[in-house]
Amino acid sequence: MSETTRRILVVEDDLSILAGLSMNLRFEGYEVLQAQDGRTGLQRALDEAPDLVVLDLMLPELNGFELLKELRQRGRDTPVVVLSAKGMETDKILGLNLGADDYVVKPFGLQELLARIKAVLRRRYPTLGAAPPVTFGDVSVDMNARTVAKAGTPVELTAQEFKLLAHFLAHPERTFTREELLSGAWGYHYEGSARTVDNFMRQLRLKFEPNPEEPRHFVTVRGLGYRFEK
């Protein structure tokens, strides 16, 4: 099974986080299962065998610690990334001792969480391997090293520019609104506006398009937003 078809169960009672995280995981190509309480989350983890569980701790009916303990007692070694506002060291230690594979404290950066999920999946399913460079035109992007070259010459990108580029490369030919780009590339908590997206798009065009005024790759979709075309 490839990375893009792996199933992730998100157990989270905050509807805004559940919806936003699920949307972005689907953007990344994962199949997403959902649960809003611990008892339902445990049942889905047992019955539907997800490849990874993103688990909040403060859940109704059965808290995250109890869910994790029960899951391990039943012999399930499904990778678990704990996602919680409980940032005390003792809580982290308890979660890891109960069998969590990673622990992310709210508020979290979306790109960091996605990277941690991918890292856990790579450790558990090593056949995923490293992704080959992505190319378009005379541009080559090494997603593992986070380096970019145009016609063999290195191109310097800011962290935010690289996140936006990576988001487009993961979803070629897909049209995104500016709001979707703000959330998908930089996370729910990124403070920006439609103008912010426009400014970053101009920078990508200046750095990668043969003619930034007539872009081939980073295309404006009038009335909607932007699309990346190889």
N, C-alpha and C positions, 0 to 999 in steps of 0.2 A: 504493500500500500504506500503510495507517495504522500509527501507532506501535505499536498493540496487537497487530499481526500481524508485526512485524519479528522476524527470527531472529538470535539471539545464540549464538555458539560460545564456550563456556568451556573453556579448555585449562589444566588445573590437576591436579597429581598428589596434592595433599592432599585426601583423600576428604571430610573434614569441611567444608572450604571449598567444594569442588566441589558437594556436596549442598546445603549451606546457601544458597550463592549462587544455584544453579539454582532452588531452591524459591522464593526471593524474587523472582527475575526472572519466574518463572511467575506469581506473585502479581500482578506488575505488568502481566501480559498478554502477555509475550513468549513466543515459541517458543524453546526452549533445546536446543542441541546440545552434546554433551560429548566431551572427549578427556582422557585421563590421561597421555599422553606426547606429546612434540613431533612425532614422525613421524606419529602418527595425527591430531594436530591439524592439521598441514600438509595432509595428504590430505583431511581433511574441509573445510578452508578452501578448497581448490582445487575439490573435487568438488561441494560443496553450497552454495557462494556465500552464506554468512551475511551479514547486514547489518552486523554488528560482531563483532569477536573480543575477548574478555577473555583476556589471555595472561599466564600466569605465566612467570618467567624460568628458575627452577631446575627444569627438566624432564628426565626420563630420555630417552635415545636421541637427542634433538635439543633443545638448549636454546632458550629463548625468543628470544634474539638471532639464532640461526641460523634459526629458523623465520621470524621477521620478515624477515630479509634475503632468504631464499629466496622468500618470498611476494612481496616487492617486485620481485625480479629476474625473476619470472615475469609481471610486469605487472599484478598484482592490487593494487588500491588500496583494498581493504576496510579500513574504520576499525578501528584496534587500540588498545585501552586496556591498557597493561602493568600488571600487578599483581604486585608482588614485594617480598620482604624486603630486597632489595638497594637501600638508600637512599642510596648514595654519589652525589655529584653527577656523577662521571664515568660511572656506570652510567645515570643519567637522560639525560645528554647523548647517550650512545651509542644508547640506545633511541629517543630523539627523532630523532636523525640517521639512524637506519635506517628511519624512517618511522612511528613510533608517533604516535598522535594525542593521547594523554595518558598519564600515568604516576602510579600510585597506590601508595604504600608501605604494606606490612603492618606492624603490624596496622591495618586500615582501618575506618572507620565505614561501616556499610552504607548509610545515607542519603546520605552524601557520594559513595560509589561509584555509587549509582543516579543521583544528580544529574549526575555527570560523564558517565555513559553516555548519559543523555538529552541533555546538552549536545553531545556529539560527534555524536549522531544528528541533532540539529537543525541543526548546522553542515553536515553532509554531505547531509542531505535537508531542505532549508529549507521544503518544502511542509508539513512537520509543523505549523509555526506555533505560536502561543501557545494554550494551552488556555483555553476560556471559563470564567467563574466557575461553580462547582458550588453548587447551591442545595438546601436541604431545609427545609421549614417556612418560617419567616421569616429563615432564615440564608443568607448568601451568602459563599462562600469563594473568594478569588482565589488560585489555586495558584501563579501566576507571581509575584505580589507578596507572597505569604505573609501576606495580611491577611484578617480575618474581620469580618463585621458581622452584627448581629442586629437586625432591624427598622430597618435603616439606621444603627444605632449601633455604632461600632467595639468589638470585643471583644478584650481582651488575652489572649494565650495564651503560655505558656512554650514554649521550643523543643521540649521533650518532648511537651507537650500537642498541639502542632501536628503533630508526626510521627505521633502516634497517630490524630488526626483525619484526616490525609491518608491513612493506611493504610486506615481504614474507608471513606472516600469512594471510594477506588480499587476497593473490593470490596463494594459494597452487597449486602445479602441473604445474605452469606456468614458462616457461623458459624466463629469462631476460638477455639481454646483459649487460655488465658492464656499458655502457653509459646509458641504461635505468634505471639501479639501481641508478646511480649518480643523475639522474634527478628525478626519482620517489620517492626515499627515502629521499633525502636531498634538492631537489629544483634546479631550473635552475641556481641559482647564486652560488651554492656550488663549491668551487675550489678543484677539485680532479682529479684523473686519474684512469686508469684501475688498477694500482698498489694499489691505495687507497682502491678500492673495495676488492681486494685480501686480503689485510691486515685485513679488517673488517670481511671478511668471515672466516679467520683463527681464529679470536677471538670468533666468534659465535660457531665455531666447538669445540674450546677448552672448552668453557663454557657449551655446551649442548650435544655434541655427546659422546656416550659411548666410541667410539674409534675415535678420531679426524682424524686419518690417513685413516680410512675407513668410511667416513660419511654416515649415513642413511638418514638424514633429509636435510642437506644443501649440495646439490649434484652439482658437476661440470658437465656441459654439454660441452663436448669437442668441441672447435671451435665456441661455441656460448656464453656461460656465466654460469649462475647458476640457479638452480631450488630448491624450497623447497618442500619436501615430508613429509607428516604426518606419 
